Amino acid sequence: MDKVFTQDELEQSSSFIKYCTRPDTALQAEWEAYVKAYPGEMETVWKARANIQALYAMLGDVYSTEAAEGFRQLLLQRENQLESSLPEEPAAAIRSGTKKYWLAAAAVLLLILGAGGALLFRRTADTAVTTPALAEQLETGYGTKSKRILPDGTTVWLNAGSKLSYNDREATLEGEAFFDVAKDAGHPFIVHAGGVTIEVLGTTFNVKAYVCEENVEATLISGKIRVQLNHLKGEKITLAPNEKLIIRRLPATNNNTQTTPDSREREKEYRVQSVVKPDNSPYLAETAWVNNTLVFTNETFGDVATKLERWYNVHIRFENEQLKQEQLSGVFEEEDVQQALQILQMTTRFKYRITDSEIVIF
């Protein structure tokens, strides 16, 4: 795609709507490529996707751009009368969308419960629609991080360019988060991320599942977690402390398509490895970001550039594609992006220039 879409355009795009509600392999690849090509538009994509999925949850198979637009217009009509009765917005660090999101959520409740309980939309004349509980959301843009204590006592740190939706002791993650899970033997804490499901009782662990990256990672610091690979029916991996599970993200498939673990055609799509602190840092590379430290060891320049983009909220482009394969190691704490690049130049031969919109590596 050679065009940047606005949020309204995304919400009217039949291709994007299908990607959000009934994706196939081609659509998954198409929109993941869009996010990778325009990382600065990730927040716009998230907001459009959240709106579409929220409406789809209520409208189901009758969802259409026309129905969605009509529903949004009804919400807008209620904003003025709702605004004075809404509580204060959450703290700035907890970015649960915008005030408009809260107004819309409240309007949804009033519209569904109003008029004597009559439903605005029905899938058939005789079948009532069950409305799911609204999930809380936490988002971070590039160059920011956030910390949140969930209602059950679990503490979550959310890395840059990430989104977390949660309800009770179940969460869905896009991006990277570190969890310190409150113990509750009768109610496991569940995390869905990048095609895997992680089940824990009380533990600390890190999950990285950025849409634009080919691997999903789960790193256990303490306790025990069990990870189920959703595309491999029955395949579960249990991690011990200081172990990391790396799963190669597979292309999207039909929701009913699963592969059994004993399939001869299936290659292992994951590996488990130990994690250790590098010599030049007191922190594990996988969790150093929680302590405002960026650590990478023997990673390609291409992967490091992606981390720098999120860390500093910049866009990096390579004029020399071969430089993407250079191996780099480093630890950054208080350095700005220019200082970071100058440090990398001490071990790798490259030049850069900074423009108003991007950093060019050559």
Number of C-alpha atoms within 10 A of each C-alpha: 10 7 7 12 15 13 18 10 12 19 23 18 14 13 14 22 21 14 20 20 16 12 18 15 13 13 18 20 15 14 19 16 15 20 16 15 14 15 20 18 16 18 20 15 20 17 18 22 20 18 17 23 16 17 18 18 15 20 21 16 10 13 18 17 14 10 14 19 13 12 17 16 11 15 20 14 11 17 16 11 11 15 14 8 8 12 8 7 12 12 8 8 14 16 17 20 18 12 15 13 14 18 19 20 15 17 22 19 12 15 18 16 13 13 10 7 10 12 14 14 17 16 14 9 7 7 8 12 16 11 12 9 7 12 14 14 18 20 25 22 19 21 15 17 21 20 17 15 14 16 11 14 13 18 17 22 18 27 26 24 24 27 23 23 19 18 15 13 18 16 19 18 22 20 24 24 26 24 22 18 23 20 16 13 10 7 13 17 23 20 21 21 23 25 17 21 17 22 19 22 18 20 19 21 26 21 27 23 24 19 21 17 16 13 18 22 23 26 26 26 24 16 16 17 25 15 20 19 20 18 20 18 14 13 14 16 15 15 21 15 17 17 19 22 20 17 21 16 19 13 13 16 14 10 11 6 11 14 14 12 17 11 9 7 8 11 9 9 13 15 12 16 12 12 16 12 14 16 7 11 16 10 19 18 19 24 21 19 23 19 9 14 19 23 23 20 14 11 15 16 20 20 16 21 19 18 17 20 21 20 23 14 18 18 18 18 15 16 12 11 11 11 17 17 12 15 16 17 16 19 19 18 13 11 12 11 17 13 12 16 18 14 15 16 13 9 12 15 10 14 11 17 10 12 8 5 9 13 18 16 19 15
